[in-house]
Amino acid sequence: MVTNTILADLRPVITYANETRALKESMKRKLLITDRNILRRIFRPTKDRDDTWRIKTNGEQYNLIRNKNIMTYNKAQRLSLYGHVH
């Protein structure tokens, strides 16, 4: 799927060097905001039954990517860095 390819290309760039350092809550929040902004661009607005356009909610976006947001990606990268996940 195109979405998986785009995310596979972008997430390593966004999370570069985050595997080795502790993230503050403010940095985590900024990463999640960036992730949602990218997802909004990828998934585009939705046309409702009454012919109005709307932006998908955060919950709808996470359902489309099966809750694999940038923080779960970052945690998986940390585990693979230390050899726990292949």
PyMOL Python script that loads the backbone (N, CA, C, O; Angstrom):
from pymol import cmd

cmd.read_pdbstr("""\
ATOM      1  N   MET A   1       0.836  -1.165   0.000  1.00  0.00           N
ATOM      2  CA  MET A   1       0.000   0.000   0.000  1.00  0.00           C
ATOM      3  C   MET A   1       0.891   1.242   0.000  1.00  0.00           C
ATOM      4  O   MET A   1       1.961   1.246   0.608  1.00  0.00           O
ATOM      5  N   VAL A   2       0.454   2.268  -0.669  1.00  0.00           N
ATOM      6  CA  VAL A   2       1.245   3.480  -0.817  1.00  0.00           C
ATOM      7  C   VAL A   2       1.509   4.144   0.527  1.00  0.00           C
ATOM      8  O   VAL A   2       2.600   4.663   0.763  1.00  0.00           O
ATOM      9  N   THR A   3       0.521   4.129   1.399  1.00  0.00           N
ATOM     10  CA  THR A   3       0.666   4.755   2.712  1.00  0.00           C
ATOM     11  C   THR A   3       1.810   4.130   3.491  1.00  0.00           C
ATOM     12  O   THR A   3       2.617   4.846   4.084  1.00  0.00           O
ATOM     13  N   ASN A   4       1.891   2.811   3.500  1.00  0.00           N
ATOM     14  CA  ASN A   4       2.965   2.142   4.230  1.00  0.00           C
ATOM     15  C   ASN A   4       4.329   2.507   3.660  1.00  0.00           C
ATOM     16  O   ASN A   4       5.292   2.658   4.411  1.00  0.00           O
ATOM     17  N   THR A   5       4.420   2.648   2.348  1.00  0.00           N
ATOM     18  CA  THR A   5       5.681   3.017   1.718  1.00  0.00           C
ATOM     19  C   THR A   5       6.088   4.429   2.110  1.00  0.00           C
ATOM     20  O   THR A   5       7.250   4.682   2.428  1.00  0.00           O
ATOM     21  N   ILE A   6       5.134   5.340   2.087  1.00  0.00           N
ATOM     22  CA  ILE A   6       5.435   6.729   2.451  1.00  0.00           C
ATOM     23  C   ILE A   6       5.870   6.813   3.902  1.00  0.00           C
ATOM     24  O   ILE A   6       6.861   7.471   4.221  1.00  0.00           O
ATOM     25  N   LEU A   7       5.129   6.145   4.786  1.00  0.00           N
ATOM     26  CA  LEU A   7       5.491   6.180   6.206  1.00  0.00           C
ATOM     27  C   LEU A   7       6.830   5.505   6.455  1.00  0.00           C
ATOM     28  O   LEU A   7       7.603   5.951   7.302  1.00  0.00           O
ATOM     29  N   ALA A   8       7.109   4.431   5.721  1.00  0.00           N
ATOM     30  CA  ALA A   8       8.386   3.739   5.886  1.00  0.00           C
ATOM     31  C   ALA A   8       9.550   4.628   5.458  1.00  0.00           C
ATOM     32  O   ALA A   8      10.656   4.499   5.983  1.00  0.00           O
ATOM     33  N   ASP A   9       9.309   5.519   4.518  1.00  0.00           N
ATOM     34  CA  ASP A   9      10.360   6.435   4.080  1.00  0.00           C
ATOM     35  C   ASP A   9      10.502   7.639   4.997  1.00  0.00           C
ATOM     36  O   ASP A   9      11.615   8.117   5.213  1.00  0.00           O
ATOM     37  N   LEU A  10       9.404   8.136   5.535  1.00  0.00           N
ATOM     38  CA  LEU A  10       9.438   9.369   6.320  1.00  0.00           C
ATOM     39  C   LEU A  10       9.797   9.178   7.790  1.00  0.00           C
ATOM     40  O   LEU A  10      10.514   9.998   8.362  1.00  0.00           O
ATOM     41  N   ARG A  11       9.316   8.127   8.392  1.00  0.00           N
ATOM     42  CA  ARG A  11       9.527   7.972   9.838  1.00  0.00           C
ATOM     43  C   ARG A  11      10.984   7.868  10.250  1.00  0.00           C
ATOM     44  O   ARG A  11      11.351   8.443  11.274  1.00  0.00           O
ATOM     45  N   PRO A  12      11.844   7.160   9.505  1.00  0.00           N
ATOM     46  CA  PRO A  12      13.263   7.173   9.910  1.00  0.00           C
ATOM     47  C   PRO A  12      13.888   8.562   9.847  1.00  0.00           C
ATOM     48  O   PRO A  12      14.762   8.889  10.650  1.00  0.00           O
ATOM     49  N   VAL A  13      13.445   9.371   8.906  1.00  0.00           N
ATOM     50  CA  VAL A  13      13.977  10.726   8.791  1.00  0.00           C
ATOM     51  C   VAL A  13      13.531  11.571   9.980  1.00  0.00           C
ATOM     52  O   VAL A  13      14.327  12.318  10.548  1.00  0.00           O
ATOM     53  N   ILE A  14      12.270  11.454  10.352  1.00  0.00           N
ATOM     54  CA  ILE A  14      11.737  12.248  11.454  1.00  0.00           C
ATOM     55  C   ILE A  14      12.336  11.832  12.788  1.00  0.00           C
ATOM     56  O   ILE A  14      12.613  12.681  13.635  1.00  0.00           O
ATOM     57  N   THR A  15      12.539  10.539  12.983  1.00  0.00           N
ATOM     58  CA  THR A  15      13.011  10.045  14.280  1.00  0.00           C
ATOM     59  C   THR A  15      14.522   9.816  14.315  1.00  0.00           C
ATOM     60  O   THR A  15      15.015   9.098  15.185  1.00  0.00           O
ATOM     61  N   TYR A  16      15.250  10.407  13.394  1.00  0.00           N
ATOM     62  CA  TYR A  16      16.696  10.225  13.339  1.00  0.00           C
ATOM     63  C   TYR A  16      17.331  10.544  14.696  1.00  0.00           C
ATOM     64  O   TYR A  16      17.115  11.626  15.241  1.00  0.00           O
ATOM     65  N   ALA A  17      18.091   9.631  15.229  1.00  0.00           N
ATOM     66  CA  ALA A  17      18.840   9.739  16.484  1.00  0.00           C
ATOM     67  C   ALA A  17      17.951   9.751  17.726  1.00  0.00           C
ATOM     68  O   ALA A  17      18.462   9.976  18.824  1.00  0.00           O
ATOM     69  N   ASN A  18      16.659   9.521  17.603  1.00  0.00           N
ATOM     70  CA  ASN A  18      15.801   9.472  18.784  1.00  0.00           C
ATOM     71  C   ASN A  18      15.883   8.130  19.507  1.00  0.00           C
ATOM     72  O   ASN A  18      15.422   8.013  20.642  1.00  0.00           O
ATOM     73  N   GLU A  19      16.464   7.117  18.866  1.00  0.00           N
ATOM     74  CA  GLU A  19      16.552   5.811  19.513  1.00  0.00           C
ATOM     75  C   GLU A  19      17.519   5.829  20.683  1.00  0.00           C
ATOM     76  O   GLU A  19      17.376   5.052  21.626  1.00  0.00           O
ATOM     77  N   THR A  20      18.491   6.706  20.623  1.00  0.00           N
ATOM     78  CA  THR A  20      19.556   6.659  21.616  1.00  0.00           C
ATOM     79  C   THR A  20      19.425   7.696  22.725  1.00  0.00           C
ATOM     80  O   THR A  20      20.233   7.693  23.654  1.00  0.00           O
ATOM     81  N   ARG A  21      18.457   8.562  22.659  1.00  0.00           N
ATOM     82  CA  ARG A  21      18.330   9.579  23.701  1.00  0.00           C
ATOM     83  C   ARG A  21      16.947   9.536  24.333  1.00  0.00           C
ATOM     84  O   ARG A  21      15.980   9.072  23.729  1.00  0.00           O
ATOM     85  N   ALA A  22      16.880  10.025  25.543  1.00  0.00           N
ATOM     86  CA  ALA A  22      15.600  10.090  26.243  1.00  0.00           C
ATOM     87  C   ALA A  22      14.782  11.252  25.678  1.00  0.00           C
ATOM     88  O   ALA A  22      15.307  12.341  25.446  1.00  0.00           O
ATOM     89  N   LEU A  23      13.506  11.005  25.462  1.00  0.00           N
ATOM     90  CA  LEU A  23      12.628  12.035  24.920  1.00  0.00           C
ATOM     91  C   LEU A  23      11.822  12.674  26.040  1.00  0.00           C
ATOM     92  O   LEU A  23      11.212  11.985  26.858  1.00  0.00           O
ATOM     93  N   LYS A  24      11.830  13.986  26.063  1.00  0.00           N
ATOM     94  CA  LYS A  24      10.987  14.700  27.008  1.00  0.00           C
ATOM     95  C   LYS A  24       9.559  14.679  26.497  1.00  0.00           C
ATOM     96  O   LYS A  24       9.312  14.430  25.317  1.00  0.00           O
ATOM     97  N   GLU A  25       8.631  14.942  27.388  1.00  0.00           N
ATOM     98  CA  GLU A  25       7.218  14.947  27.001  1.00  0.00           C
ATOM     99  C   GLU A  25       6.935  15.980  25.910  1.00  0.00           C
ATOM    100  O   GLU A  25       6.113  15.740  25.026  1.00  0.00           O
ATOM    101  N   SER A  26       7.607  17.115  25.970  1.00  0.00           N
ATOM    102  CA  SER A  26       7.384  18.146  24.949  1.00  0.00           C
ATOM    103  C   SER A  26       7.850  17.657  23.574  1.00  0.00           C
ATOM    104  O   SER A  26       7.205  17.945  22.566  1.00  0.00           O
ATOM    105  N   MET A  27       8.956  16.927  23.525  1.00  0.00           N
ATOM    106  CA  MET A  27       9.448  16.394  22.252  1.00  0.00           C
ATOM    107  C   MET A  27       8.522  15.294  21.733  1.00  0.00           C
ATOM    108  O   MET A  27       8.269  15.209  20.531  1.00  0.00           O
ATOM    109  N   LYS A  28       8.018  14.452  22.638  1.00  0.00           N
ATOM    110  CA  LYS A  28       7.060  13.418  22.231  1.00  0.00           C
ATOM    111  C   LYS A  28       5.821  14.050  21.625  1.00  0.00           C
ATOM    112  O   LYS A  28       5.311  13.583  20.606  1.00  0.00           O
ATOM    113  N   ARG A  29       5.338  15.114  22.253  1.00  0.00           N
ATOM    114  CA  ARG A  29       4.148  15.814  21.765  1.00  0.00           C
ATOM    115  C   ARG A  29       4.404  16.405  20.376  1.00  0.00           C
ATOM    116  O   ARG A  29       3.545  16.333  19.498  1.00  0.00           O
ATOM    117  N   LYS A  30       5.590  16.989  20.184  1.00  0.00           N
ATOM    118  CA  LYS A  30       5.937  17.555  18.884  1.00  0.00           C
ATOM    119  C   LYS A  30       6.039  16.483  17.804  1.00  0.00           C
ATOM    120  O   LYS A  30       5.618  16.704  16.668  1.00  0.00           O
ATOM    121  N   LEU A  31       6.593  15.324  18.152  1.00  0.00           N
ATOM    122  CA  LEU A  31       6.680  14.226  17.192  1.00  0.00           C
ATOM    123  C   LEU A  31       5.294  13.711  16.807  1.00  0.00           C
ATOM    124  O   LEU A  31       5.039  13.422  15.638  1.00  0.00           O
ATOM    125  N   LEU A  32       4.402  13.597  17.788  1.00  0.00           N
ATOM    126  CA  LEU A  32       3.041  13.142  17.492  1.00  0.00           C
ATOM    127  C   LEU A  32       2.285  14.156  16.630  1.00  0.00           C
ATOM    128  O   LEU A  32       1.518  13.770  15.748  1.00  0.00           O
ATOM    129  N   ILE A  33       2.499  15.435  16.880  1.00  0.00           N
ATOM    130  CA  ILE A  33       1.860  16.469  16.069  1.00  0.00           C
ATOM    131  C   ILE A  33       2.367  16.397  14.625  1.00  0.00           C
ATOM    132  O   ILE A  33       1.584  16.489  13.679  1.00  0.00           O
ATOM    133  N   THR A  34       3.671  16.234  14.469  1.00  0.00           N
ATOM    134  CA  THR A  34       4.247  16.109  13.130  1.00  0.00           C
ATOM    135  C   THR A  34       3.701  14.881  12.421  1.00  0.00           C
ATOM    136  O   THR A  34       3.387  14.929  11.231  1.00  0.00           O
ATOM    137  N   ASP A  35       3.589  13.782  13.153  1.00  0.00           N
ATOM    138  CA  ASP A  35       3.056  12.548  12.582  1.00  0.00           C
ATOM    139  C   ASP A  35       1.612  12.751  12.104  1.00  0.00           C
ATOM    140  O   ASP A  35       1.256  12.312  11.010  1.00  0.00           O
ATOM    141  N   ARG A  36       0.792  13.404  12.907  1.00  0.00           N
ATOM    142  CA  ARG A  36      -0.595  13.653  12.518  1.00  0.00           C
ATOM    143  C   ARG A  36      -0.685  14.585  11.314  1.00  0.00           C
ATOM    144  O   ARG A  36      -1.543  14.399  10.451  1.00  0.00           O
ATOM    145  N   ASN A  37       0.185  15.577  11.249  1.00  0.00           N
ATOM    146  CA  ASN A  37       0.188  16.482  10.095  1.00  0.00           C
ATOM    147  C   ASN A  37       0.535  15.741   8.806  1.00  0.00           C
ATOM    148  O   ASN A  37      -0.066  15.985   7.760  1.00  0.00           O
ATOM    149  N   ILE A  38       1.491  14.852   8.888  1.00  0.00           N
ATOM    150  CA  ILE A  38       1.859  14.053   7.714  1.00  0.00           C
ATOM    151  C   ILE A  38       0.695  13.151   7.311  1.00  0.00           C
ATOM    152  O   ILE A  38       0.385  13.026   6.126  1.00  0.00           O
ATOM    153  N   LEU A  39       0.052  12.522   8.295  1.00  0.00           N
ATOM    154  CA  LEU A  39      -1.079  11.652   7.998  1.00  0.00           C
ATOM    155  C   LEU A  39      -2.228  12.426   7.365  1.00  0.00           C
ATOM    156  O   LEU A  39      -2.909  11.906   6.481  1.00  0.00           O
ATOM    157  N   ARG A  40      -2.452  13.657   7.803  1.00  0.00           N
ATOM    158  CA  ARG A  40      -3.511  14.469   7.197  1.00  0.00           C
ATOM    159  C   ARG A  40      -3.227  14.731   5.733  1.00  0.00           C
ATOM    160  O   ARG A  40      -4.151  14.748   4.920  1.00  0.00           O
ATOM    161  N   ARG A  41      -1.984  14.934   5.386  1.00  0.00           N
ATOM    162  CA  ARG A  41      -1.613  15.155   3.987  1.00  0.00           C
ATOM    163  C   ARG A  41      -1.780  13.878   3.175  1.00  0.00           C
ATOM    164  O   ARG A  41      -2.207  13.920   2.021  1.00  0.00           O
ATOM    165  N   ILE A  42      -1.443  12.749   3.777  1.00  0.00           N
ATOM    166  CA  ILE A  42      -1.529  11.474   3.058  1.00  0.00           C
ATOM    167  C   ILE A  42      -2.980  11.066   2.838  1.00  0.00           C
ATOM    168  O   ILE A  42      -3.352  10.683   1.729  1.00  0.00           O
ATOM    169  N   PHE A  43      -3.798  11.143   3.873  1.00  0.00           N
ATOM    170  CA  PHE A  43      -5.160  10.611   3.802  1.00  0.00           C
ATOM    171  C   PHE A  43      -6.186  11.586   3.237  1.00  0.00           C
ATOM    172  O   PHE A  43      -7.315  11.182   2.959  1.00  0.00           O
ATOM    173  N   ARG A  44      -5.839  12.816   3.064  1.00  0.00           N
ATOM    174  CA  ARG A  44      -6.714  13.808   2.437  1.00  0.00           C
ATOM    175  C   ARG A  44      -8.067  13.933   3.130  1.00  0.00           C
ATOM    176  O   ARG A  44      -8.441  13.064   3.917  1.00  0.00           O
ATOM    177  N   PRO A  45      -8.804  15.010   2.845  1.00  0.00           N
ATOM    178  CA  PRO A  45     -10.142  15.166   3.422  1.00  0.00           C
ATOM    179  C   PRO A  45     -11.127  14.117   2.904  1.00  0.00           C
ATOM    180  O   PRO A  45     -10.925  13.522   1.845  1.00  0.00           O
ATOM    181  N   THR A  46     -12.185  13.908   3.666  1.00  0.00           N
ATOM    182  CA  THR A  46     -13.218  12.929   3.338  1.00  0.00           C
ATOM    183  C   THR A  46     -14.498  13.657   2.947  1.00  0.00           C
ATOM    184  O   THR A  46     -14.867  14.665   3.549  1.00  0.00           O
ATOM    185  N   LYS A  47     -15.167  13.128   1.927  1.00  0.00           N
ATOM    186  CA  LYS A  47     -16.439  13.704   1.522  1.00  0.00           C
ATOM    187  C   LYS A  47     -17.557  12.940   2.221  1.00  0.00           C
ATOM    188  O   LYS A  47     -17.688  11.728   2.054  1.00  0.00           O
ATOM    189  N   ASP A  48     -18.361  13.656   3.003  1.00  0.00           N
ATOM    190  CA  ASP A  48     -19.462  13.037   3.732  1.00  0.00           C
ATOM    191  C   ASP A  48     -20.667  12.829   2.821  1.00  0.00           C
ATOM    192  O   ASP A  48     -20.670  13.244   1.662  1.00  0.00           O
ATOM    193  N   ARG A  49     -21.686  12.177   3.370  1.00  0.00           N
ATOM    194  CA  ARG A  49     -22.910  11.890   2.601  1.00  0.00           C
ATOM    195  C   ARG A  49     -23.650  13.144   2.169  1.00  0.00           C
ATOM    196  O   ARG A  49     -24.334  13.143   1.145  1.00  0.00           O
ATOM    197  N   ASP A  50     -23.518  14.209   2.941  1.00  0.00           N
ATOM    198  CA  ASP A  50     -24.216  15.450   2.586  1.00  0.00           C
ATOM    199  C   ASP A  50     -23.342  16.370   1.727  1.00  0.00           C
ATOM    200  O   ASP A  50     -23.558  17.582   1.696  1.00  0.00           O
ATOM    201  N   ASP A  51     -22.367  15.799   1.039  1.00  0.00           N
ATOM    202  CA  ASP A  51     -21.475  16.506   0.109  1.00  0.00           C
ATOM    203  C   ASP A  51     -20.633  17.604   0.754  1.00  0.00           C
ATOM    204  O   ASP A  51     -20.292  18.588   0.097  1.00  0.00           O
ATOM    205  N   THR A  52     -20.297  17.446   2.030  1.00  0.00           N
ATOM    206  CA  THR A  52     -19.370  18.369   2.681  1.00  0.00           C
ATOM    207  C   THR A  52     -18.043  17.656   2.895  1.00  0.00           C
ATOM    208  O   THR A  52     -17.998  16.445   3.110  1.00  0.00           O
ATOM    209  N   TRP A  53     -16.983  18.415   2.834  1.00  0.00           N
ATOM    210  CA  TRP A  53     -15.643  17.867   3.035  1.00  0.00           C
ATOM    211  C   TRP A  53     -15.199  18.134   4.468  1.00  0.00           C
ATOM    212  O   TRP A  53     -15.480  19.188   5.039  1.00  0.00           O
ATOM    213  N   ARG A  54     -14.499  17.153   5.034  1.00  0.00           N
ATOM    214  CA  ARG A  54     -13.983  17.324   6.384  1.00  0.00           C
ATOM    215  C   ARG A  54     -12.648  16.604   6.503  1.00  0.00           C
ATOM    216  O   ARG A  54     -12.361  15.656   5.772  1.00  0.00           O
ATOM    217  N   ILE A  55     -11.847  17.081   7.440  1.00  0.00           N
ATOM    218  CA  ILE A  55     -10.562  16.448   7.713  1.00  0.00           C
ATOM    219  C   ILE A  55     -10.803  15.291   8.672  1.00  0.00           C
ATOM    220  O   ILE A  55     -11.610  15.402   9.595  1.00  0.00           O
ATOM    221  N   LYS A  56     -10.112  14.191   8.456  1.00  0.00           N
ATOM    222  CA  LYS A  56     -10.264  13.031   9.333  1.00  0.00           C
ATOM    223  C   LYS A  56      -9.791  13.366  10.749  1.00  0.00           C
ATOM    224  O   LYS A  56      -8.838  14.121  10.941  1.00  0.00           O
ATOM    225  N   THR A  57     -10.477  12.790  11.725  1.00  0.00           N
ATOM    226  CA  THR A  57     -10.076  12.994  13.113  1.00  0.00           C
ATOM    227  C   THR A  57      -8.822  12.175  13.403  1.00  0.00           C
ATOM    228  O   THR A  57      -8.456  11.288  12.632  1.00  0.00           O
ATOM    229  N   ASN A  58      -8.170  12.481  14.520  1.00  0.00           N
ATOM    230  CA  ASN A  58      -6.972  11.726  14.901  1.00  0.00           C
ATOM    231  C   ASN A  58      -7.281  10.248  15.066  1.00  0.00           C
ATOM    232  O   ASN A  58      -6.485   9.398  14.671  1.00  0.00           O
ATOM    233  N   GLY A  59      -8.438   9.936  15.650  1.00  0.00           N
ATOM    234  CA  GLY A  59      -8.830   8.543  15.833  1.00  0.00           C
ATOM    235  C   GLY A  59      -9.007   7.816  14.516  1.00  0.00           C
ATOM    236  O   GLY A  59      -8.599   6.662  14.386  1.00  0.00           O
ATOM    237  N   GLU A  60      -9.610   8.472  13.538  1.00  0.00           N
ATOM    238  CA  GLU A  60      -9.782   7.862  12.216  1.00  0.00           C
ATOM    239  C   GLU A  60      -8.433   7.616  11.547  1.00  0.00           C
ATOM    240  O   GLU A  60      -8.230   6.589  10.899  1.00  0.00           O
ATOM    241  N   GLN A  61      -7.524   8.558  11.709  1.00  0.00           N
ATOM    242  CA  GLN A  61      -6.193   8.385  11.128  1.00  0.00           C
ATOM    243  C   GLN A  61      -5.471   7.198  11.757  1.00  0.00           C
ATOM    244  O   GLN A  61      -4.874   6.383  11.055  1.00  0.00           O
ATOM    245  N   TYR A  62      -5.530   7.108  13.080  1.00  0.00           N
ATOM    246  CA  TYR A  62      -4.849   6.007  13.750  1.00  0.00           C
ATOM    247  C   TYR A  62      -5.490   4.664  13.434  1.00  0.00           C
ATOM    248  O   TYR A  62      -4.797   3.646  13.406  1.00  0.00           O
ATOM    249  N   ASN A  63      -6.790   4.637  13.197  1.00  0.00           N
ATOM    250  CA  ASN A  63      -7.431   3.392  12.764  1.00  0.00           C
ATOM    251  C   ASN A  63      -6.936   2.971  11.385  1.00  0.00           C
ATOM    252  O   ASN A  63      -6.770   1.780  11.119  1.00  0.00           O
ATOM    253  N   LEU A  64      -6.703   3.942  10.511  1.00  0.00           N
ATOM    254  CA  LEU A  64      -6.220   3.627   9.173  1.00  0.00           C
ATOM    255  C   LEU A  64      -4.799   3.068   9.185  1.00  0.00           C
ATOM    256  O   LEU A  64      -4.455   2.229   8.353  1.00  0.00           O
ATOM    257  N   ILE A  65      -3.982   3.525  10.118  1.00  0.00           N
ATOM    258  CA  ILE A  65      -2.614   3.001  10.202  1.00  0.00           C
ATOM    259  C   ILE A  65      -2.484   1.948  11.303  1.00  0.00           C
ATOM    260  O   ILE A  65      -1.376   1.549  11.662  1.00  0.00           O
ATOM    261  N   ARG A  66      -3.609   1.508  11.827  1.00  0.00           N
ATOM    262  CA  ARG A  66      -3.674   0.454  12.845  1.00  0.00           C
ATOM    263  C   ARG A  66      -2.890   0.813  14.111  1.00  0.00           C
ATOM    264  O   ARG A  66      -2.156  -0.016  14.649  1.00  0.00           O
ATOM    265  N   ASN A  67      -3.050   2.056  14.580  1.00  0.00           N
ATOM    266  CA  ASN A  67      -2.439   2.557  15.818  1.00  0.00           C
ATOM    267  C   ASN A  67      -0.916   2.459  15.846  1.00  0.00           C
ATOM    268  O   ASN A  67      -0.321   2.405  16.922  1.00  0.00           O
ATOM    269  N   LYS A  68      -0.288   2.437  14.688  1.00  0.00           N
ATOM    270  CA  LYS A  68       1.177   2.412  14.640  1.00  0.00           C
ATOM    271  C   LYS A  68       1.673   3.839  14.452  1.00  0.00           C
ATOM    272  O   LYS A  68       2.139   4.203  13.373  1.00  0.00           O
ATOM    273  N   ASN A  69       1.573   4.640  15.499  1.00  0.00           N
ATOM    274  CA  ASN A  69       2.006   6.024  15.386  1.00  0.00           C
ATOM    275  C   ASN A  69       3.524   6.115  15.524  1.00  0.00           C
ATOM    276  O   ASN A  69       4.211   5.101  15.642  1.00  0.00           O
ATOM    277  N   ILE A  70       4.021   7.316  15.508  1.00  0.00           N
ATOM    278  CA  ILE A  70       5.461   7.528  15.497  1.00  0.00           C
ATOM    279  C   ILE A  70       6.114   7.103  16.816  1.00  0.00           C
ATOM    280  O   ILE A  70       7.286   6.725  16.823  1.00  0.00           O
ATOM    281  N   MET A  71       5.386   7.158  17.916  1.00  0.00           N
ATOM    282  CA  MET A  71       5.973   6.752  19.196  1.00  0.00           C
ATOM    283  C   MET A  71       6.119   5.237  19.283  1.00  0.00           C
ATOM    284  O   MET A  71       7.113   4.750  19.822  1.00  0.00           O
ATOM    285  N   THR A  72       5.152   4.480  18.767  1.00  0.00           N
ATOM    286  CA  THR A  72       5.314   3.021  18.757  1.00  0.00           C
ATOM    287  C   THR A  72       6.440   2.619  17.809  1.00  0.00           C
ATOM    288  O   THR A  72       7.163   1.658  18.072  1.00  0.00           O
ATOM    289  N   TYR A  73       6.590   3.353  16.707  1.00  0.00           N
ATOM    290  CA  TYR A  73       7.709   3.116  15.794  1.00  0.00           C
ATOM    291  C   TYR A  73       9.036   3.380  16.510  1.00  0.00           C
ATOM    292  O   TYR A  73       9.983   2.603  16.388  1.00  0.00           O
ATOM    293  N   ASN A  74       9.089   4.475  17.249  1.00  0.00           N
ATOM    294  CA  ASN A  74      10.308   4.838  17.969  1.00  0.00           C
ATOM    295  C   ASN A  74      10.659   3.792  19.025  1.00  0.00           C
ATOM    296  O   ASN A  74      11.829   3.444  19.183  1.00  0.00           O
ATOM    297  N   LYS A  75       9.664   3.289  19.746  1.00  0.00           N
ATOM    298  CA  LYS A  75       9.917   2.246  20.757  1.00  0.00           C
ATOM    299  C   LYS A  75      10.435   0.972  20.111  1.00  0.00           C
ATOM    300  O   LYS A  75      11.337   0.326  20.645  1.00  0.00           O
ATOM    301  N   ALA A  76       9.869   0.602  18.960  1.00  0.00           N
ATOM    302  CA  ALA A  76      10.334  -0.593  18.249  1.00  0.00           C
ATOM    303  C   ALA A  76      11.776  -0.412  17.771  1.00  0.00           C
ATOM    304  O   ALA A  76      12.568  -1.354  17.808  1.00  0.00           O
ATOM    305  N   GLN A  77      12.111   0.785  17.328  1.00  0.00           N
ATOM    306  CA  GLN A  77      13.483   1.049  16.907  1.00  0.00           C
ATOM    307  C   GLN A  77      14.453   0.954  18.073  1.00  0.00           C
ATOM    308  O   GLN A  77      15.566   0.451  17.917  1.00  0.00           O
ATOM    309  N   ARG A  78      14.041   1.431  19.237  1.00  0.00           N
ATOM    310  CA  ARG A  78      14.898   1.322  20.421  1.00  0.00           C
ATOM    311  C   ARG A  78      15.144  -0.134  20.790  1.00  0.00           C
ATOM    312  O   ARG A  78      16.269  -0.523  21.105  1.00  0.00           O
ATOM    313  N   LEU A  79      14.086  -0.935  20.748  1.00  0.00           N
ATOM    314  CA  LEU A  79      14.243  -2.353  21.085  1.00  0.00           C
ATOM    315  C   LEU A  79      15.134  -3.066  20.077  1.00  0.00           C
ATOM    316  O   LEU A  79      15.952  -3.903  20.459  1.00  0.00           O
ATOM    317  N   SER A  80      14.987  -2.745  18.805  1.00  0.00           N
ATOM    318  CA  SER A  80      15.832  -3.396  17.799  1.00  0.00           C
ATOM    319  C   SER A  80      17.273  -2.933  17.922  1.00  0.00           C
ATOM    320  O   SER A  80      18.195  -3.687  17.609  1.00  0.00           O
ATOM    321  N   LEU A  81      17.480  -1.694  18.375  1.00  0.00           N
ATOM    322  CA  LEU A  81      18.842  -1.184  18.573  1.00  0.00           C
ATOM    323  C   LEU A  81      19.570  -2.007  19.621  1.00  0.00           C
ATOM    324  O   LEU A  81      20.765  -2.273  19.491  1.00  0.00           O
ATOM    325  N   TYR A  82      18.857  -2.405  20.650  1.00  0.00           N
ATOM    326  CA  TYR A  82      19.475  -3.187  21.724  1.00  0.00           C
ATOM    327  C   TYR A  82      19.388  -4.687  21.493  1.00  0.00           C
ATOM    328  O   TYR A  82      19.755  -5.468  22.372  1.00  0.00           O
ATOM    329  N   GLY A  83      18.909  -5.103  20.326  1.00  0.00           N
ATOM    330  CA  GLY A  83      18.926  -6.502  19.948  1.00  0.00           C
ATOM    331  C   GLY A  83      17.773  -7.335  20.473  1.00  0.00           C
ATOM    332  O   GLY A  83      17.848  -8.563  20.436  1.00  0.00           O
ATOM    333  N   HIS A  84      16.700  -6.709  20.966  1.00  0.00           N
ATOM    334  CA  HIS A  84      15.575  -7.474  21.481  1.00  0.00           C
ATOM    335  C   HIS A  84      14.574  -7.881  20.411  1.00  0.00           C
ATOM    336  O   HIS A  84      13.866  -8.875  20.569  1.00  0.00           O
ATOM    337  N   VAL A  85      14.510  -7.135  19.341  1.00  0.00           N
ATOM    338  CA  VAL A  85      13.577  -7.424  18.259  1.00  0.00           C
ATOM    339  C   VAL A  85      14.359  -7.436  16.961  1.00  0.00           C
ATOM    340  O   VAL A  85      15.214  -6.580  16.736  1.00  0.00           O
ATOM    341  N   HIS A  86      14.069  -8.399  16.112  1.00  0.00           N
ATOM    342  CA  HIS A  86      14.784  -8.474  14.825  1.00  0.00           C
ATOM    343  C   HIS A  86      13.928  -7.972  13.718  1.00  0.00           C
ATOM    344  O   HIS A  86      14.356  -7.958  12.564  1.00  0.00           O
TER     345      HIS A  86
END
""", "prot")
cmd.dss("prot")
cmd.show_as("cartoon", "prot")
cmd.util.cbc("prot")
cmd.orient("prot")
